[in-house]
Every structure is written in structure tokens, then in C-alpha cells.
Amino acid sequence: MENKFDYLKIDGRKQLPAPWSNYPVLTDYETVTVYRQGRDFLDALVGQQDGWWTAGVHMQIGSAGGGFNPGRKWGQFANRDNALLWALGWMLSQKETKGAARKAALDKIESIRQLKLF
């Protein structure tokens, strides 16, 4: 499954020193809790690195889990909401994200995309 928010990601790897894969990731970032149920969880991670917003994910659903800390080597974003939407899209692209976890991610996307008047 694809990440429907990949269009928000800016590929800045050419701006990073070679090899880009060695560029450090953030250790200080904001954790946005998306879902918690027993041992299962979805956390979106957002932070700024070199003036750019970055995103990461930590997740555990059933026996499958993993993730990555935010860092420019994974992509950079124009603003926090774009980084958060991309992380949520990445979660939804994983086959393990089903049921209540999937609904929680979709609800979070809806809350971000809602028009905020005040």
C-alpha cells in the first residue's frame, strides 16, 4: 500500500553530505500519540532539523513493530502538519495497521485537515 501523503515530502538527500544515509536523526522530538491499546501503539514523531520539519514513526501492532526517528535523510517538510500527515500516511500504508488502530490514524488525519476558523 502506498503513502497517500508522499507528495508532501521534499527529498533533500542531495543537500546532505555524502553518504546521506549516515546523516544523524533527531533524538529530541515531539511524540504525537495516535493510538494506545494494551501493547499496541502508534506514535508519530515530528521535529525540526536544520530548519526543516521532519517526521518519524514508532509503532507496534500485534507481533509486528518498528519505526524510525525523524531526520532529514528520510525526507523534509514545509511545516509540522505536513510532516505529521506523512507519518500518519506511512502508518496506514503498513499492512498491520487495521481495525481500531487504522481508525485512530484516520481520525487524526481528519482532525488535522479540518478547517480551523479560530
C-alpha positions in Angstrom: 0.0 0.0 0.0 1.3 3.5 -0.8 1.5 6.5 1.4 -1.2 8.9 0.2 0.8 11.9 1.6 4.1 11.2 -0.2 3.6 14.3 -2.3 4.2 16.4 0.9 7.7 15.1 1.3 10.6 17.1 -0.1 13.6 14.9 -1.0 16.6 16.8 0.4 19.2 14.0 0.3 21.3 15.8 -2.4 21.7 18.7 0.1 23.2 16.4 2.8 26.8 15.4 3.0 27.7 12.1 1.3 26.7 9.4 2.2 23.3 10.8 3.1 22.4 7.6 4.9 24.9 8.5 7.6 23.2 11.8 8.4 22.1 11.8 12.0 18.5 11.5 13.1 16.9 13.6 15.8 17.0 12.4 19.5 14.9 15.4 20.6 11.4 15.5 19.0 7.7 15.7 19.8 5.8 12.4 20.1 2.2 12.6 18.9 0.2 9.7 20.4 -2.2 8.3 17.8 -3.3 5.0 19.3 -2.8 3.0 22.5 -4.4 -0.3 23.4 -2.6 -2.8 25.6 0.8 -3.4 23.9 -0.3 -1.9 20.6 0.6 1.6 19.8 1.1 4.2 17.0 3.2 7.2 17.7 4.0 9.9 15.1 7.3 11.8 15.7 7.9 15.3 14.5 10.7 17.7 15.0 12.9 20.3 13.3 16.4 19.6 11.9 18.4 22.3 10.2 15.3 24.5 9.9 13.2 21.8 8.2 10.3 19.8 9.7 11.0 16.1 9.8 8.9 13.0 10.6 9.3 9.6 12.1 7.2 6.7 13.4 7.3 4.3 16.3 4.6 1.6 16.2 3.7 -1.9 17.5 0.6 -3.8 16.3 0.4 -7.4 17.3 3.8 -9.1 16.8 4.9 -6.5 14.2 6.6 -3.3 15.2 9.3 -0.9 14.2 9.9 2.6 13.1 12.5 5.3 12.8 13.3 8.6 14.4 12.8 11.9 12.5 15.6 13.0 10.3 16.2 14.9 7.0 17.5 11.7 5.4 14.0 10.3 5.4 12.5 13.5 3.9 11.8 17.0 5.0 8.6 19.0 5.1 7.5 22.6 4.7 5.6 22.6 8.0 4.6 20.5 11.1 1.2 19.4 9.7 2.7 18.1 6.5 5.3 16.1 8.5 2.5 14.7 10.7 0.3 13.8 7.8 3.1 12.0 6.1 3.9 10.0 9.3 0.2 9.1 9.6 0.1 8.0 5.9 3.2 5.9 6.5 1.4 4.1 9.3 -1.7 3.5 7.2 0.5 2.1 4.4 1.6 -0.8 6.7 -0.5 -3.9 6.4 -0.5 -4.4 10.2 -2.5 -1.2 10.7 -6.1 -2.5 10.9 -9.2 -2.0 13.0 -9.1 0.5 15.8 -5.5 1.5 15.1 -6.4 2.4 11.5 -9.5 4.3 12.6 -7.4 6.3 15.1 -4.9 7.2 12.4 -7.8 8.3 10.0 -9.4 10.3 12.8 -6.1 12.1 13.5 -5.8 12.9 9.8 -9.3 14.3 9.8 -8.6 16.5 12.8 -5.5 18.0 11.1 -7.3 18.6 7.8 -10.3 20.2 9.4 -10.7 23.9 8.6 -9.7 25.8 11.7 -11.5 29.1 12.0 -10.4 30.0 15.5 
